[in-house]
Amino acid sequence: MAVLANFKGAWLPRIPARIRLARPPGRVAVLAWALGIVALGGTAASSLFGQTYGASALVVTAPANAASTELAISDPRATALDPARFRRTAPPADGHPRVAVIVRGLGLSHKVTRAVIADLPADVTLALSAYGRELQQEADSARADGHEIFLDVPVEPPGFPANDAGPQALLSSLSAAENAERFDWALERFSGFAGVVFAPGSPAADNAGIVGPLVRDSKTRDLIWAAFEAKGFEGLHALTATAALVVAPASTDADVDAALERLETIARRDGTALAIISPTPTAITRLKVWAANLEQEGIVLVPASAVATAPAS
């Protein structure tokens, strides 16, 4: 994986020593090295002047569980074009019930995000908020640790406008074109995600007039769309991961334990079950303990992509 070096406040890609460039002869060598210096300078300028990661950023394009890692120049937009390559390989289906967990709302606090990446097992899916700052670095770090990554898209919350989801949230009051523009902004925040997740209870996610055009866009056809009881996806030709339950931020230890026990019950009944969880200290602590005991309960923890379903043809 690329190593990022801090150079006067700018994050620059440092090519590992094991990668060797063939030395071209004569003027070709001079031209090749000159082009390399120009490209490196462009990346530095982008970072120094506050640009988000774009086409000049060096990112890892191979899945985290691949045998070898290929380095390539890519646009974060390419994630939406081919998100299937970022799905994490799930354990083989063996007849046991399968559960998945998406921890959403990460990326807003570097400390919390780093702790979640370090503490939770790799099969827990992590969703980074589009409003985060060091998103590409945290996405790369989480994928290197084995986690599947989703994009947490800001959407209109219940009780809007008294409750606000920020300046780029998808809103019921906006036109399809305006919501598409906001969704594009979110997609371009970082690369490496296999799907998107919406906050529970959003009127925007319940509105097929809002999510329909986003799903039908050719650039998003391979995204996994995760949500809890979002009516807007009904009847759409989309790969969806529907959450059976949500663990709210205000949940106590007992609340979290009860929710995870309920998740097991649903998985035993239906074969699979997905939960969406907010990264509170209480929820993360209880989730870690619960995940450590799943195997003895005869239940398999899998990434969210493993419980996604395609519409009936």
N, C-alpha and C positions, 0 to 999 in steps of 0.2 A: 504494500500500500504506500501511496505517496506520503512523505514526511513533510509537514509544514514548518517552515522556518520563519521566525519573527525577525523582520528586517526593518528597523526604524518604524515600527507600528504597523507594517503591512505584512500580511500572511502570504508568503511566497512558497511555491512548490520546490522542494529539494529532491532531485532525482537520486534514488538509492545507488550506492556504489557498485552494486552488482550489475546495473544497467550500463552497458558500454556502447558508445556510438562509433560506428566505423569511420575512420578518418579519410575523407575524400581527398583526392590529389589536387594540388595547385589552386587555381582560382575557385574551384568548386568548394574547397574547404573554407576559404575566406568567406564566400557567400553564405554557406551553411551556418557558420558561427555568427555572422552578422545578423542573419534572420533570427537565430536563437536569442541573441541579446535584445533585439527589438521586441520579440514576443514576451520575454521576461519583463522588460520595462513596461510593456502594456499592462501586464498583470499587476505589477507593483503600483502603477498609476491608478488603476481601477480601485485597488484597495485603499490607497492613500486619500483618494477623493471621495470615499464613502459609497462607491458603487457596490451593488450586490453582485454576487457571483454570477458571471455570464459566460459568454462563449469563450472567453480567454482563460477561464479557470481550469486548473488541472484537477480532475476528479477520477475516482475509481469507477469503472464502468462494469466490472465483473461482479457477480453476486458475492456476498461475504463468505459463502461456503464453497466457493469454487476452488479447484485444486491450484490454480495459478491466477494471479491478479494482473490484468492488463491495464496499463495506463493510457488514457486517451484524452484529447481535448474534446469536451462536449458542452452543449448548452443545457442548462437545467430543464429547459423545455422538452428535451429528448426523453425525460422521464415519463411525461404524459404520452409520448409517442410509442414507447415500448416499456411500460411499467412491469410487464410480466417477467422480465429478466431480474427484477428485484424481489420477487417472491422467494421466501425462504423454503427450502425443501423440508417437508414435514416427515415425521417418523412414518414408516409403512403402516397402512391400515391393517389392524390385526383383530378386528372385531370388538375391541374395547371401546367404551364411550370416549369421546374426544371433546375437550374443552379448549377454548381460546379466550385470551384476555387482551384488550387494547387499553393501554394506559395513555390517556389523552391529556392535552394541556401542557405538554413538556416543551422545553425550549425557551420558556419565559424566564426561568431561573437557571443559570448555569450550574449552580451548586446542587439544586434538586435534580436536574437532568443527569448530571454525572453520577449522583448517588443511585438513581434508579437504574442506570445502565450497569453499574457495578454490582448492585444488590440482587437484581431479579434475573431469573434464568433466561437463557437465550430464546426460548420459545414464547416468551411474553412479547407481544407486539407493542412497539412504542410509537406514539403519534406526536409529532412536533407541530406546535402552533405556528401558523404563518406569520404571526407577529413577533416571533423570536428573533434574536440578533445573530448569534453564531451558529446558524442552522446547518450550514454545510459541514462545518467541523463536527458538530454534534451528531449529525446523521452518519457521517463517515465513521465516527467513533463507535456509535451504537451498532452499525452494520459489521464493523470489525470484531465486535464482541459477540456477533451472531444473531442480533435482533433483526426482525423484519420491521420496516419503517413505514408509517402512514403519515399523510399530511392532514393536520387538524385544520379544517377550513372554517373561518369565522362566518357564522350565520346569525340571523335575527333570533334573539332569545325570547322566551316567554316574557310577557310584560313589557315588551318594547313599546315606546322609547324610554320608559322609566329605567329599564334594564338595557344597557348598551353593549354591543359586541364590537365596537371600534369602527374606524372609518372605512374598512374594506369588507364589511360583512355583507353577505347576500341578504337582501331585504324583499319582503313581499310587495313593498311600494315601488320598487324599481322596475324598469323595463327589462326584457330579456337581454337586450344588448348591454345594458348597464351591469347586470349581474354577471354576464359572460366576461365583461372586462375585469370585474373584481375577481372572478374565479381565475382568469388568466394571471392576474397579479399573484395570487396565492400559488399557482402552479410553478411560477418562475422563482420562487423564494429559495429553493434548493433542489437538488436532484437525489435520486436514490429511493424514492418511495414507491410502494407497490399499490397503494390505494389511498383513498381519502376517507375521513370520518367527520360526521356532523354531530354537534352537540345535541343531546336529547331534548325533545320538546319544542324544537324550532318550527314556527309556522312556515318558514321558508322551505324547510325540508318536507313539509306536508303538502306543498304546492307543486303539482306536476307541471304547471306552467313555468315554474322557476327551474326545477331540476331536469325536466324533460329536455330542453335544448342543450343543457350541459352534457347529459348522457349521450345524446344523439350526435354530438360533435365527433367527427372521425378521430380527432387527436386523443380522445379520452376513452375510446372503446375498450381498452384492455385494463382500465382502472378497476379496482375493487371499491365498491361504494358501501361504507359501513355506517349504520345508523340504528337507532332504537325506535321502533314503531313509526317509521317515516312513511306516510301514505303517498308522498310524492313519487316514490319509486314503483308503485304498483302498476303493473302492465307495461313497464318499460323494459326494453331489451338491454339489461345491464347485469353485470356480475355483482351480486350483492352479498353482504355479510350482515345479517339482521341480528342485533343484540337481543338476547332473552331478558336481560336485566341491566340496570345501571347502578353503580355504587356512587351515591351523591357525596359531594365534598364534606358535608356536615356529619357523615356517618361515624358512629362510635365503633369501638372494637367489636362489640356484640353485633352491631348492624352489619359490619363487613363480614364477620364470620357467618352470620345467617345468610347473607347474600351468596357467599361462595358455596355454602352447603346447598342452597337452592339451585345454584348453577350445576352442581353435581347431579342433583335429582333430575333436572331437565335433560342433561346429557344422557343419563341412563334411560330415560324415557324415549328421547328422540334420536339418540345416537351422537349428536353434536350439540354444543351450546356455546354462545359467545357472551361475554360481559364487557361493558365499557366502564372504566374506573378512572377517577380523578386522582392525581398524584399527591394526596395528603400523606403526612408521615404515618398516620394511623392505617390508612389503606395499604400503603406499601409494606409496612411491617407485617400486617396480617396476611397480605398476599404472598409474601416470601415464605412465611411459615406454612401456609396452606399448600403452596406449590411443592414444597419439600416432602409433603406427605401424600401426594397424589398417587404415586406409583403403588403404594401399599393399599390404596383404595381401588385399584384396578382401573384407573382413569388416566388417559394420556393427554398431556398438555401440548398443544400444537399452535403454530402461528395462525393469525387471523385468516390468511389466504386459504388455509386448509379447510375452513368451514364455509367458504364462500360458495354460493350456488348460482348457476346460470338459469335464466328463465326457460320455461318449457317451450319447446319449438312447436 
